[in-house]
Amino acid sequence: MNEEVQNSEHCRKSHHPEHVKKDLTNRLNRIEGQIRGIKGMVERDEYCDDIITQLAATQSALNSVAKVLLQGHLRGCVVDRLAEGDEEVLDELLVTIQKLMRK
């Protein structure tokens, strides 16, 4: 890989509007609290089914964050890169979707 491509990949950033960043941050803060709660449940030897229920809720919340990010990525980054003639973004997108579907 040439240096220019490497620098380009290392410098890529998302450009989310402030309201989207705030929404994502709020969601992630709630998820962080859920994780701490689950850890406490394990430490208190709470009933396994109750812990699993909380894990499922947390996974659902993480999936919601991923959906918001994927939507922004498609409408922003992917569209922009395709407009610039960079079709490599499609391969990258397929890999990303495969990662999301490994559940």
A tleap script that builds the chain and sets N, CA, C and O, in Angstrom:
source leaprc.protein.ff14SB
mol = sequence {
  NMET ASN GLU GLU VAL GLN ASN SER GLU HIE
  CYS ARG LYS SER HIE HIE PRO GLU HIE VAL
  LYS LYS ASP LEU THR ASN ARG LEU ASN ARG
  ILE GLU GLY GLN ILE ARG GLY ILE LYS GLY
  MET VAL GLU ARG ASP GLU TYR CYS ASP ASP
  ILE ILE THR GLN LEU ALA ALA THR GLN SER
  ALA LEU ASN SER VAL ALA LYS VAL LEU LEU
  GLN GLY HIE LEU ARG GLY CYS VAL VAL ASP
  ARG LEU ALA GLU GLY ASP GLU GLU VAL LEU
  ASP GLU LEU LEU VAL THR ILE GLN LYS LEU
  MET ARG CLYS
}
set mol.1.N position { 0.850 -1.182 0.000 }
set mol.1.CA position { 0.000 0.000 0.000 }
set mol.1.C position { 0.889 1.237 0.000 }
set mol.1.O position { 1.833 1.323 0.785 }
set mol.2.N position { 0.597 2.182 -0.866 }
set mol.2.CA position { 1.463 3.348 -0.913 }
set mol.2.C position { 1.171 4.288 0.252 }
set mol.2.O position { 0.122 4.200 0.891 }
set mol.3.N position { 2.108 5.183 0.513 }
set mol.3.CA position { 2.027 6.068 1.681 }
set mol.3.C position { 0.808 6.980 1.645 }
set mol.3.O position { 0.180 7.225 2.674 }
set mol.4.N position { 0.471 7.489 0.445 }
set mol.4.CA position { -0.669 8.396 0.329 }
set mol.4.C position { -1.965 7.688 0.715 }
set mol.4.O position { -2.800 8.271 1.406 }
set mol.5.N position { -2.147 6.440 0.281 }
set mol.5.CA position { -3.345 5.680 0.625 }
set mol.5.C position { -3.366 5.392 2.116 }
set mol.5.O position { -4.413 5.512 2.752 }
set mol.6.N position { -2.219 5.013 2.688 }
set mol.6.CA position { -2.154 4.748 4.123 }
set mol.6.C position { -2.529 5.994 4.911 }
set mol.6.O position { -3.318 5.909 5.852 }
set mol.7.N position { -1.988 7.137 4.551 }
set mol.7.CA position { -2.302 8.373 5.260 }
set mol.7.C position { -3.781 8.701 5.124 }
set mol.7.O position { -4.415 9.152 6.078 }
set mol.8.N position { -4.328 8.472 3.934 }
set mol.8.CA position { -5.746 8.735 3.704 }
set mol.8.C position { -6.599 7.866 4.623 }
set mol.8.O position { -7.568 8.354 5.204 }
set mol.9.N position { -6.258 6.595 4.762 }
set mol.9.CA position { -7.041 5.687 5.600 }
set mol.9.C position { -6.924 6.048 7.071 }
set mol.9.O position { -7.907 5.962 7.807 }
set mol.10.N position { -5.746 6.449 7.505 }
set mol.10.CA position { -5.548 6.782 8.909 }
set mol.10.C position { -6.199 8.111 9.282 }
set mol.10.O position { -6.465 8.351 10.459 }
set mol.11.N position { -6.454 8.957 8.328 }
set mol.11.CA position { -6.995 10.286 8.610 }
set mol.11.C position { -8.503 10.370 8.393 }
set mol.11.O position { -9.096 11.424 8.625 }
set mol.12.N position { -9.131 9.288 7.957 }
set mol.12.CA position { -10.570 9.337 7.707 }
set mol.12.C position { -11.307 9.547 9.016 }
set mol.12.O position { -10.963 8.962 10.043 }
set mol.13.N position { -12.315 10.382 8.962 }
set mol.13.CA position { -13.117 10.670 10.145 }
set mol.13.C position { -14.575 10.755 9.730 }
set mol.13.O position { -14.906 11.046 8.580 }
set mol.14.N position { -15.431 10.492 10.705 }
set mol.14.CA position { -16.860 10.690 10.484 }
set mol.14.C position { -17.177 12.160 10.678 }
set mol.14.O position { -16.486 12.874 11.405 }
set mol.15.N position { -18.213 12.586 10.027 }
set mol.15.CA position { -18.653 13.969 10.155 }
set mol.15.C position { -20.140 13.976 10.473 }
set mol.15.O position { -20.977 14.289 9.627 }
set mol.16.N position { -20.446 13.620 11.721 }
set mol.16.CA position { -21.839 13.567 12.153 }
set mol.16.C position { -22.288 14.953 12.614 }
set mol.16.O position { -21.528 15.679 13.255 }
set mol.17.N position { -23.520 15.308 12.285 }
set mol.17.CA position { -24.058 16.563 12.838 }
set mol.17.C position { -24.064 16.474 14.374 }
set mol.17.O position { -24.107 15.384 14.944 }
set mol.18.N position { -24.020 17.617 15.014 }
set mol.18.CA position { -23.957 17.652 16.478 }
set mol.18.C position { -25.114 16.904 17.134 }
set mol.18.O position { -24.913 16.210 18.131 }
set mol.19.N position { -26.332 17.037 16.584 }
set mol.19.CA position { -27.471 16.348 17.204 }
set mol.19.C position { -27.326 14.831 17.119 }
set mol.19.O position { -27.783 14.118 18.013 }
set mol.20.N position { -26.699 14.331 16.060 }
set mol.20.CA position { -26.473 12.886 15.931 }
set mol.20.C position { -25.402 12.440 16.911 }
set mol.20.O position { -25.537 11.399 17.554 }
set mol.21.N position { -24.332 13.228 17.028 }
set mol.21.CA position { -23.279 12.885 17.998 }
set mol.21.C position { -23.844 12.855 19.411 }
set mol.21.O position { -23.522 11.963 20.196 }
set mol.22.N position { -24.684 13.830 19.731 }
set mol.22.CA position { -25.279 13.885 21.067 }
set mol.22.C position { -26.164 12.664 21.307 }
set mol.22.O position { -26.116 12.056 22.376 }
set mol.23.N position { -26.975 12.306 20.302 }
set mol.23.CA position { -27.836 11.131 20.414 }
set mol.23.C position { -27.003 9.866 20.615 }
set mol.23.O position { -27.313 9.053 21.485 }
set mol.24.N position { -25.952 9.695 19.819 }
set mol.24.CA position { -25.090 8.516 19.945 }
set mol.24.C position { -24.413 8.474 21.307 }
set mol.24.O position { -24.333 7.418 21.934 }
set mol.25.N position { -23.930 9.613 21.760 }
set mol.25.CA position { -23.277 9.678 23.067 }
set mol.25.C position { -24.253 9.318 24.179 }
set mol.25.O position { -23.903 8.572 25.093 }
set mol.26.N position { -25.471 9.841 24.108 }
set mol.26.CA position { -26.485 9.509 25.117 }
set mol.26.C position { -26.799 8.019 25.114 }
set mol.26.O position { -26.896 7.396 26.171 }
set mol.27.N position { -26.956 7.454 23.930 }
set mol.27.CA position { -27.231 6.014 23.825 }
set mol.27.C position { -26.091 5.203 24.422 }
set mol.27.O position { -26.318 4.255 25.174 }
set mol.28.N position { -24.855 5.584 24.079 }
set mol.28.CA position { -23.692 4.853 24.587 }
set mol.28.C position { -23.539 5.008 26.095 }
set mol.28.O position { -23.116 4.069 26.770 }
set mol.29.N position { -23.873 6.172 26.630 }
set mol.29.CA position { -23.840 6.351 28.088 }
set mol.29.C position { -24.842 5.429 28.773 }
set mol.29.O position { -24.541 4.844 29.813 }
set mol.30.N position { -26.042 5.298 28.187 }
set mol.30.CA position { -27.039 4.386 28.756 }
set mol.30.C position { -26.546 2.942 28.700 }
set mol.30.O position { -26.720 2.179 29.649 }
set mol.31.N position { -25.927 2.576 27.573 }
set mol.31.CA position { -25.393 1.222 27.421 }
set mol.31.C position { -24.302 0.969 28.454 }
set mol.31.O position { -24.234 -0.107 29.049 }
set mol.32.N position { -23.458 1.960 28.658 }
set mol.32.CA position { -22.401 1.840 29.665 }
set mol.32.C position { -23.013 1.580 31.042 }
set mol.32.O position { -22.510 0.752 31.801 }
set mol.33.N position { -24.089 2.282 31.362 }
set mol.33.CA position { -24.780 2.061 32.628 }
set mol.33.C position { -25.383 0.669 32.697 }
set mol.33.O position { -25.353 0.026 33.746 }
set mol.34.N position { -25.933 0.201 31.577 }
set mol.34.CA position { -26.488 -1.148 31.545 }
set mol.34.C position { -25.396 -2.181 31.812 }
set mol.34.O position { -25.614 -3.140 32.552 }
set mol.35.N position { -24.239 -1.989 31.219 }
set mol.35.CA position { -23.123 -2.930 31.409 }
set mol.35.C position { -22.694 -2.950 32.872 }
set mol.35.O position { -22.457 -4.018 33.436 }
set mol.36.N position { -22.592 -1.770 33.488 }
set mol.36.CA position { -22.243 -1.719 34.907 }
set mol.36.C position { -23.297 -2.442 35.748 }
set mol.36.O position { -22.974 -3.143 36.707 }
set mol.37.N position { -24.573 -2.254 35.365 }
set mol.37.CA position { -25.653 -2.933 36.077 }
set mol.37.C position { -25.550 -4.444 35.948 }
set mol.37.O position { -25.764 -5.167 36.921 }
set mol.38.N position { -25.226 -4.923 34.761 }
set mol.38.CA position { -25.072 -6.365 34.538 }
set mol.38.C position { -23.905 -6.902 35.356 }
set mol.38.O position { -23.997 -7.971 35.960 }
set mol.39.N position { -22.822 -6.160 35.372 }
set mol.39.CA position { -21.667 -6.581 36.178 }
set mol.39.C position { -22.073 -6.714 37.645 }
set mol.39.O position { -21.697 -7.677 38.314 }
set mol.40.N position { -22.837 -5.749 38.139 }
set mol.40.CA position { -23.317 -5.819 39.524 }
set mol.40.C position { -24.209 -7.026 39.751 }
set mol.40.O position { -24.137 -7.665 40.800 }
set mol.41.N position { -25.046 -7.341 38.780 }
set mol.41.CA position { -25.913 -8.513 38.887 }
set mol.41.C position { -25.088 -9.788 39.019 }
set mol.41.O position { -25.406 -10.662 39.826 }
set mol.42.N position { -24.029 -9.887 38.224 }
set mol.42.CA position { -23.146 -11.066 38.290 }
set mol.42.C position { -22.485 -11.129 39.662 }
set mol.42.O position { -22.436 -12.189 40.287 }
set mol.43.N position { -21.974 -9.986 40.126 }
set mol.43.CA position { -21.307 -9.941 41.428 }
set mol.43.C position { -22.249 -10.310 42.567 }
set mol.43.O position { -21.809 -10.870 43.571 }
set mol.44.N position { -23.546 -10.002 42.428 }
set mol.44.CA position { -24.545 -10.305 43.465 }
set mol.44.C position { -25.178 -11.683 43.281 }
set mol.44.O position { -26.111 -12.053 43.993 }
set mol.45.N position { -24.652 -12.436 42.312 }
set mol.45.CA position { -25.169 -13.787 42.032 }
set mol.45.C position { -26.661 -13.790 41.730 }
set mol.45.O position { -27.391 -14.671 42.185 }
set mol.46.N position { -27.109 -12.810 40.965 }
set mol.46.CA position { -28.522 -12.768 40.602 }
set mol.46.C position { -28.842 -13.888 39.625 }
set mol.46.O position { -27.949 -14.487 39.025 }
set mol.47.N position { -30.108 -14.153 39.481 }
set mol.47.CA position { -30.611 -15.248 38.674 }
set mol.47.C position { -30.155 -15.098 37.221 }
set mol.47.O position { -30.272 -14.025 36.629 }
set mol.48.N position { -29.639 -16.178 36.664 }
set mol.48.CA position { -29.053 -16.159 35.314 }
set mol.48.C position { -30.016 -15.621 34.261 }
set mol.48.O position { -29.620 -14.835 33.400 }
set mol.49.N position { -31.273 -16.038 34.326 }
set mol.49.CA position { -32.238 -15.593 33.331 }
set mol.49.C position { -32.416 -14.078 33.361 }
set mol.49.O position { -32.585 -13.447 32.318 }
set mol.50.N position { -32.377 -13.499 34.555 }
set mol.50.CA position { -32.493 -12.039 34.669 }
set mol.50.C position { -31.288 -11.342 34.037 }
set mol.50.O position { -31.428 -10.304 33.390 }
set mol.51.N position { -30.111 -11.923 34.231 }
set mol.51.CA position { -28.889 -11.361 33.643 }
set mol.51.C position { -28.950 -11.464 32.119 }
set mol.51.O position { -28.599 -10.521 31.411 }
set mol.52.N position { -29.398 -12.612 31.626 }
set mol.52.CA position { -29.498 -12.822 30.183 }
set mol.52.C position { -30.490 -11.836 29.572 }
set mol.52.O position { -30.260 -11.323 28.476 }
set mol.53.N position { -31.578 -11.571 30.266 }
set mol.53.CA position { -32.558 -10.594 29.791 }
set mol.53.C position { -31.915 -9.220 29.656 }
set mol.53.O position { -32.140 -8.522 28.668 }
set mol.54.N position { -31.119 -8.832 30.642 }
set mol.54.CA position { -30.432 -7.539 30.579 }
set mol.54.C position { -29.376 -7.514 29.475 }
set mol.54.O position { -29.176 -6.489 28.824 }
set mol.55.N position { -28.702 -8.647 29.268 }
set mol.55.CA position { -27.735 -8.731 28.169 }
set mol.55.C position { -28.431 -8.557 26.823 }
set mol.55.O position { -27.910 -7.873 25.941 }
set mol.56.N position { -29.597 -9.166 26.658 }
set mol.56.CA position { -30.350 -9.041 25.409 }
set mol.56.C position { -30.769 -7.587 25.179 }
set mol.56.O position { -30.705 -7.088 24.055 }
set mol.57.N position { -31.196 -6.916 26.242 }
set mol.57.CA position { -31.588 -5.508 26.120 }
set mol.57.C position { -30.387 -4.645 25.730 }
set mol.57.O position { -30.505 -3.726 24.920 }
set mol.58.N position { -29.247 -4.951 26.311 }
set mol.58.CA position { -28.027 -4.199 26.003 }
set mol.58.C position { -27.593 -4.444 24.564 }
set mol.58.O position { -27.183 -3.515 23.868 }
set mol.59.N position { -27.681 -5.692 24.117 }
set mol.59.CA position { -27.328 -6.014 22.734 }
set mol.59.C position { -28.245 -5.278 21.765 }
set mol.59.O position { -27.796 -4.784 20.731 }
set mol.60.N position { -29.514 -5.206 22.096 }
set mol.60.CA position { -30.469 -4.479 21.261 }
set mol.60.C position { -30.104 -2.998 21.193 }
set mol.60.O position { -30.179 -2.383 20.129 }
set mol.61.N position { -29.715 -2.437 22.317 }
set mol.61.CA position { -29.303 -1.024 22.347 }
set mol.61.C position { -28.052 -0.806 21.503 }
set mol.61.O position { -27.952 0.196 20.795 }
set mol.62.N position { -27.105 -1.727 21.569 }
set mol.62.CA position { -25.898 -1.627 20.734 }
set mol.62.C position { -26.258 -1.724 19.253 }
set mol.62.O position { -25.699 -1.003 18.425 }
set mol.63.N position { -27.191 -2.614 18.923 }
set mol.63.CA position { -27.632 -2.739 17.535 }
set mol.63.C position { -28.257 -1.437 17.048 }
set mol.63.O position { -28.081 -1.061 15.889 }
set mol.64.N position { -28.979 -0.754 17.914 }
set mol.64.CA position { -29.583 0.523 17.535 }
set mol.64.C position { -28.511 1.564 17.226 }
set mol.64.O position { -28.651 2.341 16.281 }
set mol.65.N position { -27.452 1.580 18.011 }
set mol.65.CA position { -26.337 2.499 17.753 }
set mol.65.C position { -25.706 2.159 16.402 }
set mol.65.O position { -25.408 3.050 15.607 }
set mol.66.N position { -25.506 0.871 16.152 }
set mol.66.CA position { -24.906 0.445 14.885 }
set mol.66.C position { -25.771 0.865 13.703 }
set mol.66.O position { -25.243 1.279 12.671 }
set mol.67.N position { -27.099 0.765 13.841 }
set mol.67.CA position { -28.001 1.164 12.760 }
set mol.67.C position { -27.881 2.652 12.460 }
set mol.67.O position { -27.849 3.051 11.295 }
set mol.68.N position { -27.814 3.472 13.497 }
set mol.68.CA position { -27.675 4.918 13.301 }
set mol.68.C position { -26.357 5.220 12.592 }
set mol.68.O position { -26.313 6.019 11.656 }
set mol.69.N position { -25.291 4.578 13.046 }
set mol.69.CA position { -23.980 4.802 12.425 }
set mol.69.C position { -23.955 4.317 10.980 }
set mol.69.O position { -23.412 4.997 10.109 }
set mol.70.N position { -24.537 3.153 10.718 }
set mol.70.CA position { -24.551 2.615 9.365 }
set mol.70.C position { -25.349 3.523 8.431 }
set mol.70.O position { -24.939 3.769 7.297 }
set mol.71.N position { -26.468 4.008 8.905 }
set mol.71.CA position { -27.292 4.912 8.093 }
set mol.71.C position { -26.504 6.178 7.729 }
set mol.71.O position { -26.510 6.611 6.577 }
set mol.72.N position { -25.832 6.760 8.718 }
set mol.72.CA position { -25.022 7.949 8.452 }
set mol.72.C position { -23.874 7.649 7.512 }
set mol.72.O position { -23.534 8.460 6.650 }
set mol.73.N position { -23.276 6.476 7.684 }
set mol.73.CA position { -22.160 6.078 6.834 }
set mol.73.C position { -22.617 5.948 5.382 }
set mol.73.O position { -21.942 6.418 4.466 }
set mol.74.N position { -23.773 5.304 5.181 }
set mol.74.CA position { -24.293 5.122 3.826 }
set mol.74.C position { -24.644 6.450 3.172 }
set mol.74.O position { -24.294 6.701 2.019 }
set mol.75.N position { -25.338 7.292 3.921 }
set mol.75.CA position { -25.805 8.564 3.356 }
set mol.75.C position { -24.704 9.601 3.209 }
set mol.75.O position { -24.825 10.534 2.415 }
set mol.76.N position { -23.640 9.442 3.965 }
set mol.76.CA position { -22.555 10.417 3.934 }
set mol.76.C position { -21.309 9.873 3.263 }
set mol.76.O position { -21.046 10.145 2.092 }
set mol.77.N position { -20.560 9.113 4.012 }
set mol.77.CA position { -19.249 8.638 3.557 }
set mol.77.C position { -19.324 7.837 2.259 }
set mol.77.O position { -18.572 8.097 1.319 }
set mol.78.N position { -20.233 6.863 2.210 }
set mol.78.CA position { -20.308 5.989 1.035 }
set mol.78.C position { -20.733 6.785 -0.192 }
set mol.78.O position { -20.113 6.662 -1.248 }
set mol.79.N position { -21.772 7.595 -0.073 }
set mol.79.CA position { -22.240 8.403 -1.205 }
set mol.79.C position { -21.124 9.340 -1.684 }
set mol.79.O position { -20.893 9.474 -2.885 }
set mol.80.N position { -20.442 9.980 -0.743 }
set mol.80.CA position { -19.362 10.907 -1.112 }
set mol.80.C position { -18.236 10.190 -1.840 }
set mol.80.O position { -17.742 10.671 -2.860 }
set mol.81.N position { -17.834 9.043 -1.317 }
set mol.81.CA position { -16.723 8.323 -1.942 }
set mol.81.C position { -17.110 7.782 -3.316 }
set mol.81.O position { -16.290 7.774 -4.234 }
set mol.82.N position { -18.354 7.333 -3.460 }
set mol.82.CA position { -18.802 6.875 -4.777 }
set mol.82.C position { -18.826 8.035 -5.767 }
set mol.82.O position { -18.453 7.871 -6.929 }
set mol.83.N position { -19.261 9.197 -5.312 }
set mol.83.CA position { -19.296 10.388 -6.178 }
set mol.83.C position { -17.890 10.774 -6.636 }
set mol.83.O position { -17.713 11.346 -7.711 }
set mol.84.N position { -16.892 10.453 -5.805 }
set mol.84.CA position { -15.497 10.727 -6.160 }
set mol.84.C position { -14.912 9.620 -7.033 }
set mol.84.O position { -13.751 9.694 -7.435 }
set mol.85.N position { -15.714 8.589 -7.330 }
set mol.85.CA position { -15.237 7.481 -8.162 }
set mol.85.C position { -14.547 6.385 -7.379 }
set mol.85.O position { -13.947 5.493 -7.978 }
set mol.86.N position { -14.613 6.424 -6.072 }
set mol.86.CA position { -13.949 5.431 -5.225 }
set mol.86.C position { -14.904 4.264 -4.962 }
set mol.86.O position { -15.657 4.266 -3.988 }
set mol.87.N position { -14.855 3.271 -5.850 }
set mol.87.CA position { -15.746 2.120 -5.704 }
set mol.87.C position { -15.243 1.114 -4.675 }
set mol.87.O position { -15.963 0.178 -4.326 }
set mol.88.N position { -14.024 1.293 -4.189 }
set mol.88.CA position { -13.481 0.418 -3.146 }
set mol.88.C position { -14.337 0.490 -1.883 }
set mol.88.O position { -14.348 -0.445 -1.082 }
set mol.89.N position { -15.055 1.602 -1.707 }
set mol.89.CA position { -15.908 1.782 -0.541 }
set mol.89.C position { -16.989 0.702 -0.488 }
set mol.89.O position { -17.459 0.359 0.596 }
set mol.90.N position { -17.386 0.166 -1.630 }
set mol.90.CA position { -18.404 -0.891 -1.652 }
set mol.90.C position { -17.882 -2.168 -1.013 }
set mol.90.O position { -18.598 -2.825 -0.258 }
set mol.91.N position { -16.625 -2.526 -1.315 }
set mol.91.CA position { -16.021 -3.707 -0.680 }
set mol.91.C position { -15.908 -3.499 0.823 }
set mol.91.O position { -16.184 -4.404 1.611 }
set mol.92.N position { -15.500 -2.297 1.207 }
set mol.92.CA position { -15.391 -1.955 2.628 }
set mol.92.C position { -16.757 -2.074 3.309 }
set mol.92.O position { -16.860 -2.598 4.419 }
set mol.93.N position { -17.784 -1.595 2.650 }
set mol.93.CA position { -19.132 -1.647 3.192 }
set mol.93.C position { -19.605 -3.082 3.368 }
set mol.93.O position { -20.229 -3.409 4.377 }
set mol.94.N position { -19.318 -3.937 2.401 }
set mol.94.CA position { -19.710 -5.342 2.514 }
set mol.94.C position { -19.036 -6.011 3.710 }
set mol.94.O position { -19.672 -6.793 4.418 }
set mol.95.N position { -17.780 -5.719 3.938 }
set mol.95.CA position { -17.062 -6.267 5.095 }
set mol.95.C position { -17.708 -5.766 6.390 }
set mol.95.O position { -17.892 -6.527 7.340 }
set mol.96.N position { -18.045 -4.486 6.410 }
set mol.96.CA position { -18.679 -3.905 7.590 }
set mol.96.C position { -20.017 -4.577 7.873 }
set mol.96.O position { -20.317 -4.899 9.023 }
set mol.97.N position { -20.810 -4.788 6.849 }
set mol.97.CA position { -22.111 -5.442 7.036 }
set mol.97.C position { -21.921 -6.877 7.511 }
set mol.97.O position { -22.676 -7.351 8.360 }
set mol.98.N position { -20.929 -7.571 6.977 }
set mol.98.CA position { -20.648 -8.933 7.437 }
set mol.98.C position { -20.291 -8.948 8.923 }
set mol.98.O position { -20.710 -9.842 9.657 }
set mol.99.N position { -19.525 -7.965 9.356 }
set mol.99.CA position { -19.175 -7.861 10.788 }
set mol.99.C position { -20.420 -7.673 11.634 }
set mol.99.O position { -20.549 -8.285 12.694 }
set mol.100.N position { -21.334 -6.839 11.179 }
set mol.100.CA position { -22.565 -6.589 11.918 }
set mol.100.C position { -23.464 -7.819 11.986 }
set mol.100.O position { -24.213 -7.994 12.947 }
set mol.101.N position { -23.388 -8.660 10.974 }
set mol.101.CA position { -24.277 -9.817 10.902 }
set mol.101.C position { -23.710 -11.065 11.572 }
set mol.101.O position { -24.343 -12.119 11.518 }
set mol.102.N position { -22.550 -10.983 12.195 }
set mol.102.CA position { -21.922 -12.138 12.850 }
set mol.102.C position { -22.512 -12.454 14.210 }
set mol.102.O position { -21.814 -13.004 15.061 }
set mol.103.N position { -23.732 -12.135 14.436 }
set mol.103.CA position { -24.295 -12.299 15.772 }
set mol.103.C position { -25.110 -13.549 15.873 }
set mol.103.O position { -25.660 -13.844 16.934 }
savepdb mol mol.pdb
quit
